[in-house]
Amino acid sequence: MKAMVCTKYGSPDVLELTEVNKPVPMANEVLVRIRATSVAAMDVRIRSSDFPLLLWIPMRFLLGFRKPKKTILGVELSGIIEDVGKDVKRFKKGDEIMAYRGMNFGTYAEYTCLHEDGMVVMKPINSTYEEAAAFAFGGLSALYFLKKSNIQSGQRVLIYGASGAVGSSAVQLAKHFGTEVTGVTSTTNIDLVKTLGADLVVDYTTENFVNRNERYDVIFDAVGKISKARSSKVLAPNGTYVSVDGQGIAKVSTKDLHFLKELMEKGKLKSVIDRCYPLEQIPEAHRYAETGRKKGNVAITVGECRVT
């Protein structure tokens, strides 16, 4: 099968399309024909070895010194179950699924094997493969940090980086939880953030949100670019600041993935896709993701893009 392999740490040029052995499912696994995946922030960070200085050596020990131990990156996917192990009960051949692999990676390929008890759920019936594959990382991360903030109905929530993969999901989830949402983004993304449900959108290129005469119960930095100290001026007494940077890796579960899937099927959560690239152009997709200008997610498809 074809797979995009990370040959070493470095620029997107270290990603090479090659032929590798097609996996064979074990007794409790399913073989998935991958139809779509994405370029998540985790993929970019691992490929480039972009870690804080104090974490650089520990992360190399964990991930591999000269190149990633798991050379096929990719943390999320959607696809069709092509075969099942003899002990599999939850799924059958032909099921359309979506899954989150996280640090197990392996979705930059035509096929992968998944444990039936892993983070695998049926694909939302109203989504394309690209839409299903591209919202797990951002949606799960947003859900984790909003829960960490103890978000409550009626609160005032500010989301910094509201148009990114995590931020676009956070805006929608915060509205679902019954809060008043202020999104902070750039000029070109104002309309997008409004369509996601934000009550107010602040353009950071023309206005500093800390100079507003407002107080927020929750401030969520969805891109890791603002500090708690900077945010404290507009944080309400007993308010909570959470950030994707420096507060650990999001702890996620299959239950959370089911929750997001159900919201998507009810039309309360949508996957925001900026661009779609074929498997063969993953290096170019990484280059675009690194520009910092993407809206929502960058999808990867094996076959024709079907973004609605």
Buried (B, 14 or more C-beta within 10 A) or exposed (E): BBBBBBBEBEEBEBBEBEEBEBBEBBEBBBBBBBBBBBBBBBBBEBBBBEBEEEEEEEBBEEBBEEBBEBBBBBBBBBBBBBBBBEEBEBBEEEBBBBBBBBEBBBBBBBBBBBBBEBBBBBBBEEBBBBBBBBBBBBBBBBBBBBBBBEBEEEBBBBBBBBBBBBBBBBBBBBBBBEBBBBBBBBEEBBEBBBEBBBBBBBBBEEEEBBEBEBEBBBBBBBBBBBEBEBBEEBBBEEBBBBBBEEBEEBEBEBEBBEBBBEBBBEEBBBBBBBBBBBBEBBBBBBBBBBEEEBBBBBBBBBEEBBBE
